[in-house]
């Protein structure tokens, strides 16, 4: 697929559409699209020292086929998605809306690394009126999603 058609797909369909383009074998890698990276903390993992220990799980754990999806939030840093007990070809996805409407305009995902069964995304900045949600996707399909927070 050419760069131009991939950009068109991302603009038209967002995170869910690009999931079908992820590699068939699970190799841990972050992907992002839309205007992800436009706000502070985006592009950083939640383990950075300034954010470490500030996150708490919000909402209940969502399950699909024995896999778990969790959403974490910090009023200092933003949010991230984590999947656990995952099979290969799955990804944790965090969608972020810049105006609080619950319509994704930026997203980041992380695939499951070979040999482990979890993944977590980089931070999405859902502070100052922005909202985000987490998704568990496998083989290009949304398996579970959280509410917008």
PANU-82486 format. One line per 2 residues: number of its first residue (from 1); their letters; for each residue x, y, z of N, C-alpha, C. Coordinates in pm, whole numbers, plus 50000, padded with zeros to 5 digits. Layout:
REM residues N
NUM	a	X Y Z X Y Z X Y Z  ...
REM end
This chain:
REM residues 149
1	xx	50085 49883 50000 50000 50000 50000 50090 50124 50000  50058 50218 49918 50141 50338 49909 50121 50428 50030
3	xx	50217 50517 50053 50208 50611 50163 50083 50696 50151  50053 50740 50031 49938 50825 50010 49809 50754 50048
5	xx	49791 50631 50006 49667 50560 50037 49659 50528 50186  49773 50503 50251 49770 50480 50395 49726 50607 50467
7	xx	49779 50721 50428 49735 50847 50489 49587 50870 50468  49538 50840 50349 49396 50855 50321 49314 50764 50411
9	xx	49358 50641 50427 49288 50547 50513 49286 50595 50657  49398 50644 50706 49405 50695 50843 49312 50813 50861
11	xx	49312 50903 50767 49227 51021 50778 49080 50983 50773  49046 50886 50691 48907 50849 50674 48856 50756 50784
13	xx	48940 50664 50830 48890 50561 50919 48946 50558 51058  49053 50628 51084 49109 50633 51218 49176 50504 51258
15	xx	49187 50485 51388 49264 50374 51445 49208 50239 51406  49078 50222 51409 49020 50091 51382 49052 50045 51240
17	xx	49053 50136 51145 49080 50098 51007 49225 50056 50987  49317 50122 51050 49458 50089 51030 49496 49957 51095
19	xx	49418 49910 51188 49451 49784 51256 49459 49668 51158  49382 49674 51052 49387 49569 50951 49521 49568 50878
21	xx	49595 49677 50885 49723 49687 50816 49840 49643 50902  49818 49614 51028 49927 49574 51115 49988 49444 51066
23	xx	50116 49423 51090 50181 49301 51042 50115 49175 51097  50121 49069 51021 50059 48943 51063 50128 48884 51184
25	xx	50260 48899 51195 50328 48848 51312 50341 48959 51415  50326 48924 51541 50329 49024 51647 50474 49063 51677
27	xx	50508 49183 51644 50637 49240 51679 50605 49371 51750  50643 49381 51875 50606 49499 51953 50653 49623 51882
29	xx	50559 49710 51857 50591 49836 51791 50478 49935 51815  50514 50059 51843 50409 50160 51856 50369 50213 51718
31	xx	50243 50235 51700 50188 50298 51582 50106 50416 51632  50092 50519 51553 50008 50631 51592 49954 50698 51468
33	xx	49852 50781 51487 49793 50850 51374 49710 50968 51418  49650 51031 51320 49574 51153 51347 49667 51260 51398
35	xx	49623 51334 51498 49709 51438 51554 49777 51394 51683  49795 51261 51699 49866 51212 51817 50006 51275 51819
37	xx	50046 51319 51937 50175 51385 51954 50162 51536 51962  50040 51587 51946 50018 51731 51947 50025 51792 52087
39	xx	50013 51709 52191 50007 51760 52328 50121 51705 52412  50151 51775 52519 50261 51733 52606 50237 51591 52658
41	xx	50342 51522 52685 50347 51384 52735 50321 51279 52628  50257 51315 52518 50232 51216 52413 50364 51177 52349
43	xx	50378 51048 52322 50503 50995 52270 50592 50938 52378  50551 50952 52504 50625 50899 52619 50552 50776 52674
45	xx	50629 50681 52724 50567 50567 52793 50534 50607 52936  50433 50544 52995 50392 50581 53131 50496 50549 53238
47	xx	50602 50483 53201 50707 50447 53297 50810 50558 53315  50798 50669 53243 50896 50776 53261 50889 50828 53404
49	xx	51000 50871 53456 51011 50903 53599 50912 51009 53645  50881 51108 53562 50789 51214 53605 50645 51165 53617
51	xx	50612 51051 53558 50476 50997 53564 50465 50869 53646  50574 50803 53669 50574 50675 53740 50503 50687 53874
53	xx	50409 50597 53898 50336 50595 54025 50217 50690 54031  50188 50762 53924 50076 50857 53928 49949 50802 53862
55	xx	49957 50687 53796 49842 50632 53725 49757 50544 53815  49626 50545 53790 49532 50456 53858 49435 50401 53753
57	xx	49390 50278 53776 49294 50220 53682 49160 50290 53699  49098 50324 53588 48966 50386 53586 48871 50291 53516
59	xx	48754 50271 53574 48658 50177 53516 48702 50034 53539  48613 49944 53512 48643 49803 53532 48724 49745 53418
61	xx	48786 49631 53445 48857 49558 53342 48757 49499 53245  48783 49513 53116 48698 49455 53011 48766 49327 52963
63	xx	48685 49225 52931 48738 49096 52889 48683 49056 52753  48767 48988 52676 48727 48930 52548 48813 48806 52525
65	xx	48751 48692 52508 48823 48566 52482 48934 48541 52584  48908 48573 52710 49005 48552 52816 49114 48658 52826
67	xx	49113 48754 52735 49211 48863 52738 49152 48981 52815  49238 49060 52879 49193 49171 52962 49236 49305 52902
69	xx	49149 49403 52913 49176 49541 52871 49159 49630 52992  49260 49715 53018 49256 49808 53130 49290 49948 53082
71	xx	49225 50047 53146 49248 50188 53115 49303 50255 53239  49415 50326 53223 49479 50393 53336 49484 50544 53310
73	xx	49469 50621 53418 49464 50768 53408 49549 50831 53519  49611 50941 53485 49684 51025 53580 49644 51169 53554
75	xx	49603 51241 53659 49566 51381 53638 49689 51469 53615  49806 51410 53623 49930 51481 53595 49981 51454 53453
77	xx	49959 51331 53403 50023 51290 53278 49927 51254 53165  49808 51207 53192 49715 51164 53089 49673 51020 53110
79	xx	49670 50941 53003 49618 50804 53013 49695 50709 52923  49674 50580 52948 49729 50477 52860 49641 50353 52870
81	xx	49652 50266 52769 49578 50139 52763 49675 50025 52785  49626 49920 52850 49707 49800 52873 49622 49677 52845
83	xx	49680 49579 52776 49614 49450 52757 49698 49343 52825  49630 49241 52878 49696 49132 52949 49638 48999 52903
85	xx	49715 48894 52922 49675 48758 52883 49637 48755 52735  49710 48830 52656 49677 48847 52516 49748 48743 52428
87	xx	49685 48711 52318 49748 48627 52217 49821 48716 52118  49897 48655 52030 49967 48733 51928 49865 48795 51832
89	xx	49910 48889 51753 49827 48964 51658 49723 49052 51726  49751 49088 51852 49662 49179 51924 49738 49306 51960
91	xx	49662 49412 51987 49723 49540 52020 49638 49613 52123  49706 49689 52208 49642 49786 52296 49635 49916 52217
93	xx	49519 49980 52219 49499 50104 52145 49441 50208 52240  49491 50331 52231 49435 50443 52304 49392 50547 52202
95	xx	49263 50579 52200 49213 50686 52115 49194 50809 52201  49225 50927 52143 49211 51052 52217 49134 51153 52133
97	xx	49042 51224 52199 48965 51331 52135 49012 51464 52192  49037 51560 52106 49092 51685 52156 48987 51783 52208
99	xx	48859 51750 52195 48758 51846 52239 48653 51788 52333  48671 51668 52382 48578 51611 52479 48454 51549 52421
101	xx	48443 51541 52288 48321 51488 52226 48320 51337 52214  48432 51270 52238 48435 51126 52221 48447 51085 52077
103	xx	48505 51169 51996 48535 51134 51856 48686 51140 51840  48747 51026 51811 48893 51017 51807 48952 51102 51696
105	xx	49052 51183 51734 49127 51256 51634 49276 51225 51644  49314 51150 51745 49450 51103 51759 49449 50967 51827
107	xx	49543 50880 51793 49547 50748 51854 49689 50695 51855  49713 50601 51946 49841 50532 51955 49812 50386 51990
109	xx	49891 50295 51937 49873 50152 51968 50007 50086 51990  50002 49970 52052 50123 49891 52078 50085 49745 52063
111	xx	50161 49673 51982 50135 49532 51961 50202 49448 52069  50161 49324 52079 50215 49230 52178 50351 49180 52130
113	xx	50449 49184 52217 50585 49140 52186 50590 48987 52187  50661 48924 52093 50673 48778 52095 50729 48729 52229
115	xx	50669 48625 52281 50717 48566 52406 50652 48621 52532  50574 48728 52519 50499 48780 52635 50353 48792 52596
117	xx	50267 48820 52694 50124 48823 52665 50058 48953 52707  50134 49063 52706 50076 49192 52741 50138 49301 52656
119	xx	50073 49416 52655 50127 49534 52588 50060 49656 52650  50129 49769 52647 50067 49894 52690 50113 50007 52598
121	xx	50026 50105 52584 50051 50214 52490 50136 50324 52553  50178 50413 52468 50236 50539 52515 50122 50624 52571
123	xx	50156 50732 52634 50059 50820 52699 49979 50899 52594  49850 50912 52622 49764 51003 52547 49724 51115 52641
125	xx	49733 51238 52597 49702 51352 52684 49554 51383 52675  49481 51334 52775 49338 51363 52783 49311 51459 52899
127	xx	49400 51551 52920 49386 51654 53023 49321 51778 52962  49275 51869 53045 49222 51999 52999 49105 51985 52902
129	xx	49008 51900 52934 48888 51886 52853 48894 51781 52744  49011 51723 52720 49020 51616 52621 48978 51484 52687
131	xx	48935 51387 52607 48896 51256 52659 48969 51148 52580  48972 51027 52637 49032 50914 52568 48960 50786 52608
133	xx	48987 50680 52533 48934 50548 52565 49035 50444 52520  49024 50324 52577 49113 50214 52545 49038 50110 52463
135	xx	49115 50040 52378 49059 49931 52299 49157 49815 52295  49103 49696 52291 49178 49573 52266 49138 49530 52126
137	xx	49237 49516 52039 49209 49476 51902 49292 49353 51867  49235 49265 51789 49306 49146 51743 49274 49123 51596
139	xx	49376 49098 51518 49359 49069 51375 49273 49173 51305  49287 49299 51346 49213 49408 51282 49071 49427 51331
141	xx	49030 49355 51436 48893 49367 51489 48896 49419 51632  48802 49505 51665 48790 49555 51802 48723 49446 51885
143	xx	48794 49400 51988 48744 49293 52075 48677 49350 52201  48731 49460 52253 48677 49522 52374 48713 49669 52373
145	xx	48631 49748 52438 48656 49892 52448 48605 49944 52580  48666 50051 52627 48620 50116 52750 48535 50236 52712
147	xx	48477 50297 52812 48406 50424 52790 48509 50534 52767  48461 50649 52724 48547 50767 52712 48562 50829 52850
149	x	48684 50863 52887 48711 50928 53014 48790 51055 52989
REM end
